């Protein structure tokens, strides 16, 4: 599938990955509609940080994924749906599990139902590595058991299984992409890398939760390219595909790497508020990305050091965006 001149809908378009995906789709010549969650401030999220020439080519619709009428109206006239919209903050899901379930499961159901009704050519559904929970074996392939260790991960497992069921029951042309930890410019302090960088640029002591956990990080440009490959590949329909670097690093070692790149010492202070409940913590994530190579002909191009340098530079230029004096959930 060639995305040029295709009518494309991106849900969650105002988010970190969504805004980068929208930017790339416009550059590829797609006719892009961006769906962002309604708010009374008419705030379009990170879409407002895109260059004017990109913004001028966008159609932006505000609504709520839980509103089936709003979703139907958006899906009706498009060829391809990139479904990234979700309530993604794990700490927030502890406080508001019902909202996580309603947004992530009912919202996905609304997308899938509308896609069946209107005969959408392809749906790219976004999963998360959190559905695997703490690794039972590494590297983690797509056959690894799913574990709902937080309300967020449980809601995403439900959404993933809905996508699977719609492929099996209605022959809906849906592919599920499962990114591991994505990072890069425009990411909020909700995520670990901008949390470390933003604090480290202003303080020698930074507050973190557990630092022994390991994660597999992918630069946002590589993740966006995986979304594009999933959409254009004829072999991705009905598949679940992991996206990651096939390299794990502990949070403690990540702090050391960032300290080296910004050339200043960093002391870690344990902040109990930032720690997950013991049974909810995901101790290890390390991806097996062989399927992405085989099905999508995709593999990451930007290594961790290069990606961190790009991210540090961006955060330095946008330091006012980060509130380092408080914990952001």
C-alpha positions as CSV (number, residue, x, y, z in Angstrom):
1,X,0.0,0.0,0.0
2,X,1.2,3.5,-0.9
3,X,0.1,6.1,1.6
4,X,0.4,9.0,-0.8
5,X,-3.0,10.7,-1.2
6,X,-4.6,8.1,1.0
7,X,-7.2,9.4,3.4
8,X,-5.7,8.7,6.8
9,X,-7.0,9.0,10.4
10,X,-4.6,9.2,13.3
11,X,-6.2,8.9,16.8
12,X,-4.1,10.2,19.7
13,X,-2.6,12.6,17.2
14,X,-1.8,15.2,19.8
15,X,0.4,12.8,21.7
16,X,4.2,12.2,21.6
17,X,4.3,9.4,19.0
18,X,1.1,10.5,17.3
19,X,2.4,14.0,16.5
20,X,5.6,12.5,15.0
21,X,3.5,10.1,13.0
22,X,1.2,12.8,11.7
23,X,4.3,14.9,10.6
24,X,5.7,12.0,8.7
25,X,2.4,11.1,7.0
26,X,1.9,14.6,5.8
27,X,5.5,14.6,4.4
28,X,4.6,11.4,2.6
29,X,1.7,13.1,0.9
30,X,-1.2,11.5,2.8
31,X,-4.4,13.3,3.4
32,X,-4.3,13.3,7.2
33,X,-7.2,13.8,9.7
34,X,-6.0,14.1,13.3
35,X,-8.3,13.1,16.2
36,X,-7.5,14.6,19.5
37,X,-9.3,14.5,22.8
38,X,-11.6,17.5,23.3
39,X,-10.8,20.1,25.9
40,X,-12.2,23.6,26.4
41,X,-8.9,25.2,25.8
42,X,-8.8,24.0,22.1
43,X,-5.4,22.6,22.9
44,X,-4.2,20.3,20.2
45,X,-1.3,18.9,22.2
46,X,2.0,18.4,20.4
47,X,0.4,19.1,17.0
48,X,0.9,22.7,17.9
49,X,4.6,22.3,17.9
50,X,4.7,21.1,14.3
51,X,5.9,23.4,11.5
52,X,3.2,25.7,10.1
53,X,3.4,24.0,6.7
54,X,2.5,20.7,8.3
55,X,-0.3,22.2,10.5
56,X,-1.8,23.9,7.4
57,X,-2.2,20.5,5.7
58,X,-4.0,19.0,8.7
59,X,-7.7,18.4,9.5
60,X,-8.0,18.4,13.3
61,X,-11.1,16.9,14.9
62,X,-11.7,17.1,18.7
63,X,-13.7,14.4,20.4
64,X,-13.6,11.4,22.7
65,X,-12.8,7.8,21.7
66,X,-15.6,6.7,24.1
67,X,-18.1,8.6,22.0
68,X,-19.1,6.1,19.2
69,X,-20.8,8.8,17.2
70,X,-17.6,11.0,17.2
71,X,-15.6,8.0,16.2
72,X,-18.0,6.9,13.4
73,X,-17.9,10.4,11.9
74,X,-14.1,10.3,11.7
75,X,-13.7,6.8,10.4
76,X,-16.5,7.1,7.8
77,X,-14.5,8.8,5.1
78,X,-10.9,7.4,5.5
79,X,-8.9,4.6,4.0
80,X,-6.5,3.9,6.8
81,X,-6.7,4.3,10.6
82,X,-3.7,4.5,12.8
83,X,-5.2,4.0,16.3
84,X,-2.8,5.4,18.9
85,X,-5.4,7.1,21.1
86,X,-5.3,5.7,24.6
87,X,-5.0,6.7,28.3
88,X,-1.3,5.7,28.7
89,X,-0.1,6.8,32.1
90,X,0.4,3.8,34.4
91,X,0.4,5.7,37.7
92,X,-2.8,7.5,36.6
93,X,-4.4,4.1,35.9
94,X,-3.9,3.1,39.5
95,X,-6.0,6.2,40.5
96,X,-8.6,5.9,37.7
97,X,-8.8,2.3,36.5
98,X,-12.3,2.8,35.1
99,X,-11.2,5.6,32.9
100,X,-8.4,3.5,31.5
101,X,-10.7,0.7,30.7
102,X,-13.4,2.9,29.1
103,X,-10.9,4.8,27.0
104,X,-8.6,1.9,26.0
105,X,-11.2,-0.9,25.5
106,X,-14.4,0.9,24.6
107,X,-12.5,3.4,22.6
108,X,-10.8,0.6,20.6
109,X,-14.2,-1.2,20.2
110,X,-15.6,2.0,18.7
111,X,-12.8,2.2,16.2
112,X,-13.0,-1.4,15.2
113,X,-16.8,-1.4,14.9
114,X,-16.8,1.7,12.7
115,X,-14.0,0.2,10.5
116,X,-16.2,-2.9,9.9
117,X,-19.2,-0.7,9.1
118,X,-17.4,1.5,6.6
119,X,-15.1,-1.1,5.1
120,X,-11.8,0.6,6.1
121,X,-8.9,-0.7,4.0
122,X,-6.5,-1.1,7.0
123,X,-6.3,-0.4,10.7
124,X,-3.0,-0.2,12.6
125,X,-3.8,-0.8,16.3
126,X,-1.2,0.3,18.9
127,X,-0.3,-2.0,21.7
128,X,2.4,-1.7,24.3
129,X,5.2,-3.8,25.8
130,X,3.6,-3.4,29.2
131,X,1.1,-6.2,28.2
132,X,4.0,-8.7,28.7
133,X,4.6,-7.7,32.3
134,X,7.9,-8.8,33.8
135,X,9.7,-11.0,31.3
136,X,9.3,-14.8,31.9
137,X,12.0,-15.3,29.3
138,X,14.1,-12.9,27.2
139,X,14.3,-11.7,24.6
140,X,10.5,-11.3,24.5
141,X,8.8,-12.5,21.3
142,X,5.2,-12.2,20.3
143,X,4.3,-15.6,21.9
144,X,5.3,-14.4,25.4
145,X,2.4,-14.7,27.9
146,X,0.4,-11.5,28.5
147,X,0.2,-10.3,32.1
148,X,-2.0,-7.5,33.4
149,X,0.3,-6.1,36.1
150,X,-1.4,-2.7,36.1
151,X,-4.9,-1.4,35.2
152,X,-3.3,0.2,32.1
153,X,-1.7,-3.0,30.9
154,X,-4.9,-5.0,31.5
155,X,-6.9,-2.5,29.5
156,X,-4.4,-2.7,26.6
157,X,-4.5,-6.5,26.7
158,X,-8.3,-6.2,26.4
159,X,-7.9,-3.8,23.4
160,X,-5.4,-6.1,21.7
161,X,-7.7,-9.1,22.1
162,X,-10.6,-7.1,20.6
163,X,-8.5,-6.3,17.6
164,X,-7.6,-10.0,17.3
165,X,-11.2,-11.0,17.6
166,X,-12.3,-8.5,14.9
167,X,-9.7,-10.0,12.5
168,X,-10.9,-13.5,13.2
169,X,-14.7,-12.8,13.3
170,X,-15.1,-10.1,10.7
171,X,-11.9,-10.5,8.6
172,X,-11.1,-6.9,9.5
173,X,-7.7,-5.9,8.0
174,X,-6.1,-5.0,11.3
175,X,-2.5,-5.2,12.3
176,X,-1.2,-4.7,15.9
177,X,2.1,-3.0,16.4
178,X,3.6,-3.4,19.9
179,X,6.3,-0.8,20.6
180,X,8.6,-1.1,23.5
181,X,9.7,2.1,25.2
182,X,9.8,4.9,22.7
183,X,11.7,8.1,23.5
184,X,12.7,11.3,21.7
185,X,11.8,15.0,21.2
186,X,8.4,16.2,22.4
187,X,8.0,13.4,25.0
188,X,6.6,14.6,28.4
189,X,8.1,14.0,31.8
190,X,5.6,11.2,32.3
191,X,8.3,8.9,30.7
192,X,11.6,8.0,32.2
193,X,14.1,9.4,29.8
194,X,12.7,13.0,29.7
195,X,12.3,12.7,33.5
196,X,16.0,12.0,33.9
197,X,17.2,14.5,31.4
198,X,15.0,17.4,32.5
199,X,16.0,17.0,36.2
200,X,19.7,16.4,35.4
201,X,19.9,19.6,33.3
202,X,18.9,21.7,36.4
203,X,19.9,19.6,39.4
204,X,22.7,17.3,40.4
205,X,20.3,15.3,42.5
206,X,17.4,13.7,40.7
207,X,14.3,11.9,42.1
208,X,13.4,8.5,40.6
209,X,11.6,5.3,41.6
210,X,13.0,1.9,41.1
211,X,16.3,1.9,39.1
212,X,17.1,-1.8,38.9
213,X,14.4,-2.4,36.2
214,X,15.5,-2.8,32.6
215,X,13.9,-1.4,29.4
216,X,14.3,-1.7,25.7
217,X,14.4,1.8,24.2
218,X,13.6,2.9,20.6
219,X,14.0,6.4,19.1
220,X,10.8,7.9,18.0
221,X,11.8,8.2,14.3
222,X,12.4,4.5,14.2
223,X,9.1,3.8,15.9
224,X,7.2,6.0,13.4
225,X,8.9,4.2,10.5
226,X,7.7,0.9,12.0
227,X,4.1,2.3,11.9
228,X,4.5,3.2,8.3
229,X,6.0,-0.2,7.4
230,X,3.1,-1.9,9.2
231,X,0.6,0.1,7.2
232,X,2.3,-0.5,3.8
233,X,3.1,-4.2,4.3
234,X,0.8,-6.7,2.8
235,X,2.0,-9.3,5.3
236,X,1.1,-7.5,8.5
237,X,-2.7,-8.0,8.5
238,X,-3.8,-10.2,11.4
239,X,-0.3,-10.1,13.0
240,X,1.0,-8.7,16.3
241,X,4.5,-7.3,15.8
242,X,7.0,-6.2,18.4
243,X,9.0,-3.0,17.8
244,X,12.2,-2.4,19.7
245,X,15.9,-2.4,19.6
246,X,16.8,-5.9,21.0
247,X,18.9,-4.2,23.7
248,X,18.1,-3.8,27.4
249,X,19.5,-1.3,29.8
250,X,18.8,-0.7,33.5
251,X,17.5,2.7,34.6
252,X,20.6,3.0,36.8
253,X,22.9,2.5,33.8
254,X,20.7,4.8,31.7
255,X,21.3,7.6,34.3
256,X,25.0,7.0,34.1
257,X,24.9,7.2,30.3
258,X,22.9,10.5,30.4
259,X,25.2,11.9,33.0
260,X,28.1,11.2,30.6
261,X,26.4,12.8,27.7
262,X,25.6,16.0,29.5
263,X,29.0,15.9,31.2
264,X,27.8,16.4,34.8
265,X,27.5,14.2,37.8
266,X,24.1,12.9,38.8
267,X,23.0,11.6,42.2
268,X,19.9,9.5,42.4
269,X,17.4,10.0,45.2
270,X,14.7,7.4,45.8
271,X,11.2,8.9,45.7
272,X,8.7,6.4,47.1
273,X,5.9,8.3,45.2
274,X,7.4,7.2,41.9
275,X,7.6,3.5,42.7
276,X,5.0,1.0,41.5
277,X,3.4,-1.5,43.9
278,X,5.7,-4.5,44.2
279,X,3.5,-6.9,42.2
280,X,2.8,-4.3,39.6
281,X,6.4,-3.4,38.8
282,X,7.6,-4.7,35.4
283,X,11.2,-5.7,36.2
284,X,12.5,-6.6,32.7
285,X,11.6,-5.7,29.1
286,X,13.9,-6.8,26.3
287,X,12.4,-7.3,22.8
288,X,12.9,-10.0,20.3
289,X,12.4,-7.9,17.1
290,X,13.0,-10.7,14.5
291,X,9.4,-10.7,13.4
292,X,9.5,-7.0,12.6
293,X,12.6,-7.7,10.4
294,X,10.9,-10.6,8.7
295,X,7.4,-9.2,8.2
296,X,8.1,-5.5,7.9
297,X,11.7,-5.4,6.7
298,X,12.2,-3.0,9.7
299,X,15.0,-2.6,12.1
300,X,16.1,0.4,14.2
301,X,18.6,2.8,12.7
302,X,19.3,5.2,15.5
303,X,21.3,3.8,18.5
304,X,20.7,4.8,22.1
305,X,23.6,7.3,22.3
306,X,22.6,9.1,19.2
307,X,19.0,9.2,20.2
308,X,19.8,10.5,23.7
309,X,21.9,13.3,22.2
310,X,19.0,14.4,20.0
311,X,16.6,14.2,23.0
312,X,18.9,16.1,25.3
313,X,19.3,18.9,22.7
314,X,15.6,19.2,22.3
315,X,14.8,19.3,26.0
316,X,17.5,21.9,26.5
317,X,15.8,24.1,23.9
318,X,12.3,23.5,25.5
319,X,13.2,23.5,29.2
320,X,10.1,25.5,30.1
321,X,7.9,22.6,29.1
322,X,9.3,20.5,32.0
323,X,8.2,21.0,35.7
324,X,11.1,19.4,37.5
325,X,9.9,20.4,40.9
326,X,7.0,17.9,40.9
327,X,6.2,14.4,40.0
328,X,4.1,14.1,36.8
329,X,1.9,11.1,36.5
